[in-house]
Amino acid sequence: MDIKQIIEQITADKKEAGGIKQVYYAACGGSYGAFYPAKTFLEKEAKDIKVGLYNSNEFVHNTPKAFGENSVLVVASHKGNTPETVKAAELGKKAGVPVIALTWIEDSPITEYADYVVKYTFGENKDIAGEKTIQALMTAVEILKQTEGYGNYDKFLDGVSRIDRIVKQACKHVANRALTFARNHKDDSVIYTMASGAGYGAAYMESICIFMEMQWINSASIHSGEYFHGPFEITDAEIPFVIQVSEGSTRALDERALSFLNRYAKRVEVLDAKDLGLSTIDSSVVDYFNHSLFNNVYPVYNQALAVEREHPLTTRRYMWKVEY
């Protein structure tokens, strides 16, 4: 059953109860970040449907009171065994809320509590259109289309058909820049990421999952709109930034932050979605594809950085090694 069919089934089941009124996304780490475009999509495009994005453990311990018969819960866990996310799925199952689980491994603990399982693509040669972020987005897009309607549905699907080629060309485009970045930042103890809009989740993932988890570099993801409300005070010629300049409605926020960085900072890596080819996607839907572009360009940088630092991306001190 594909996502369109899943949402058709859920919509039919909830018709007598008043339909879908809330959509909750719950996950941890990279999966949490991957849900950001879906959250942003429904926040911007839906008139009546409310959306919430939660860390799984917070969802379990701070469950919204609206969570009930008019809700849908979407969870994601790469190997299907993240304890907090499995618990969130179990909570949904016990509440009688339809649970959609996105995972790479179908035969995993989370599927026990899922009404619907969506397997996404993963790996070096993955189809970007089938990855976790796009699959999560499709749950949001289909829910909107099948309830309130979505006038840009066909344009969105056209964007899905283009994103794999765009991303793979962009990765080739940044290959040499990534090598230079790695050489220039191999000894840094801190690197900040910056972004806005639906692509912010990619900056968040790069900060917590790569710089902090996999490279042990201090980091924080800064929202471009919040940069001028505190964080810009740490800007100087030595502090390194990676800034995503998105295509779409929040580009002005990123350009404003970049303009300031260009005046006062000297170590700024700019990932511009326009330069990387995203503008070939229709402007009415392009916002929602920034994440997939940036999140799949980052690995080119990450692999180069790991080599220069002689610190493999698989190295851990605590994760999976001690009790937590």
N, C-alpha and C positions, 0 to 999 in steps of 0.2 A: 504494500500500500504506500503510495507516494504522499507527499505533504498535502497536496491539493485534496486527495481522497480522505486523508486523515481529518482535515478541517471540515470537509463536507459531512463526515460522519459525526463529528463533535457538534457541529452546527445543527444538524438534524435532531440529535439527541437532546439538545438544550432548547429547542424551539418552544416547547410547552412551558418551560420554566422562565421564559423571557429572554433567552439567547445569551450570548457571550457579552459580559460587561467588564470583566477584568482579565488581564493576561499578566501572569507573573513569571519572571525568568529568574532561576536560581542556579548558581554555580560558584566555583572557587577558582582563583588564579587566572590562568589563561582562558579558561572557559567562561569565566565571569566577564573578562574583557571582550571576548568574542560576541557576547550578547549585546554589547553597547549599541551597535547599529539598529538592531531590532527594537530596542527600547526607544531610541531616538526617532525611529520611523513612526511608531505608534503615537509618541508624544506630539509629533508635528502633524501627522496626517489624519489621525482619528478625531472625530468630534465627540463621540460618546464613550468609546472604550477607554478605560484607564489601564495604565501599564505600570509595573513595578519591576525593578532590577535589584536583586538581593544577593549578597553573599549567602551561600547555602546555610551556614550555621546561624547567621542572623535570622534568616527566614524561619528556621526551626524554633528559635528562642524568642522571636519577636514577630510572630505570625500576624499579618494584617487581619483585622476583624472582618473585612469585606471578603476574605478568602472563603468561598463556598460554592453554592450551586450554580452561580453564574460566572464561575472562574475557569480558567485553563492554566495549568502549570507546565512550563517547559524547563527541563533540567538538562545539564550537559556534564559529562565526565568522560575524559578521553579513553581511559581503560575501563570505565564503568564501575570503578571501585573506590572512588573518593568517598570516605565515610560520611562526611557532612552532607554531600549531595545525595547519597543513597538514603540518608535519613530524611532529607527534604522530600524526596520522591515517595518515601513510605508515608510521610505525613499527608501528602496529597492523596495517596491511595486510600488511606483510612478515612479521609474527609469526603470521599466520593467524587473528588475533582479529577477530570481527565488529565493524565500525566503523559506528556510527550518527552521521551528521553533521547537525546542526541549523544551518540557514542561511536567510537571507532571499533570497539569490540562488542559485538552483539550478544555473545554468550558471557555475560558479566553480571555481578550482583544487582546493578541498578535496574536491569530489565525485569527483575522479579516484581518491582513496584510500578512498572510502566505499562500503560494501556496501549501505547504506540511507541515503537522503537525506530529511530531514523539513524542509519549508519552513514557517516560522512567520509569523504576521501581524505587521505593523509599520506605524507611521504614526499620524497624528492620530486617525483614526477606527477604529483596529484593534479587532478582537474580542479582549478580554483573555484569553478562554479559549483562543485560538489562538496566544498569544504564546510567546516562547522559554521563559520560566520554567515555564509550565504544560505545555508540550510536553516539557520535560526531566523535570518531575515525573511525567508520564504514563509515561515510560520506566521510572522506578523503580517506580511503582505496578503497572504491567503485569508487570514482572519478578517482583515479590513475589507478585502474585496467581497467576501461572502456575507458580510454583515451590513456595513454602511455603503460599500462600493468604493472602488478606487479607480479614478479616471486615467491614471498613468500606468496602469497594470501592464499593458503591452510594451510600453517604453521601458519599464523595469525589466521585463523578461528579455528585451533586446540588450539591455545592459548586462544581464547575466550571461548572455551568449557571447559578449565581447570581453568579459573580464579576464578570462584565462590568457588570451593572446596579449592583452595589455600588460598584465603582470609579468609574463615571461619576457616580453621585450624590455620592460622596465628593469628587470633584474640584470639583463645583459648591459643595459645603459649605465648602471651604477657600479659595475664590476671593478673598474679601475679606481673609482672614487672610494670604494670600500677598502681597498688595499691601502690607499693613502690615509684614510681615517684610522685604520687599525695601527699603522705605524705611528701616527701622531698621538694616539690615545692609549697606547699599550701600558703606559705607566701612570695613568690618571687614577685617582682614588675616588672621584666623583664625576658623574655625567648626568645632566638633567635632560629630560625630554619635554617637548611642548607641543600642544595640539588643541583643536577645538572640534565641536560638532560631532557627527556620527563617527568620525575617525579617531576620536580621543581614546577609545579603548585600545587602539594599537600602540599609542604612546605609553599608556598605562601598562600594557603587557611587556613592552620593551624594558620599561623601568623595573618592574618587580620580578619578571620571569627571567630576563636575560642579564641586565646589569647587576641586579642584586642576587638573584638565585644562582645563576650559572656562571657569573664572572666575579662575584663578591666585590662589586664596585658600588659605592654609595650612590643612590639615585632617588629621584622623585619625578613624578609626572606633573607638569604644571599646565593648567588650562590657560590658553592664550588670553582669554577674557579676564582671568584672575591675576595674570602676570603683573599688571600695574597696581595691584592692591596688596602689595607686600613682597612677593618673590623677586621683583626686579631689583630690589636693593642688594641682592647678592651678585649682581652682574658686574663683571670686570673683565679685563683682558685675558685672564688666565682660566676662568671658569668655562668649561665646555658645555655646549648645548646642542641637542639635535631637535630641530623644529620641523614639524609637518605643516606644509602650507596646502590646505585642502582646496579642492574644487567645490563650488557650490555656495550655499547661503552664508557660511561662516568664514569664508576666505578673508574678509576684511579684518577679522579679529587676528588671524595669523599674520597678515601683512603688516598690521600695526605693530605687533610684537617684533616681527623681523626688522622693521625699520629702526626700532630702538636698539635691537641687538647689533645691527650694522653700525650704529654710532658708538656704542660703548663696549662691545664684546669683540674679541678677535678669533675665537675658536668656535665657530658656528657651522654645523653641518645642516644644510637645507635640503629637505626632501619636498619638492614642489610637484603636486599631483598633475598640474598642467604640463610641466616639462616631461613628466613620466607618461603622458599619453591618456590621462583619464578623461580629458575634455571631449573625446570622441563619443562618450556616453551622453545621452540627452540631459540637458541642464535641469530638467524637472525631477530627475531621479539620481543625478550624479552624486549627491551628498552621501548616499548610502553605500557607495562603492569605495570611498576613500579608505576605510578600514582594511578591506581586502587587499588593496594596492600596497599600502604602507606595511601592513603586517607581513606581507610576503616578500617585500623588498628588504626588510630588516635582516632576514637570515643571511643575505649576502654579506652584510656588514658583520654580523655576529660570528660567522665562521672565520672570517679574516681576522677579527679581533682575538678570537680564541687561539688561533695559530700564533699570532704575534706575542700574546701573553703566555703562551705555553700552558694554557689553562683550559682543558677540554670542556665543552658545554655539558658534559655528563658528570662533571666533578661535583660532589656534594659533601658537606660537613655533617648535616643533620637529617636532611630529607631522606626518608626510608631507612635511616640508620639508627635512630634513637627513638625512644617513646615520646610522642607529643600529641 
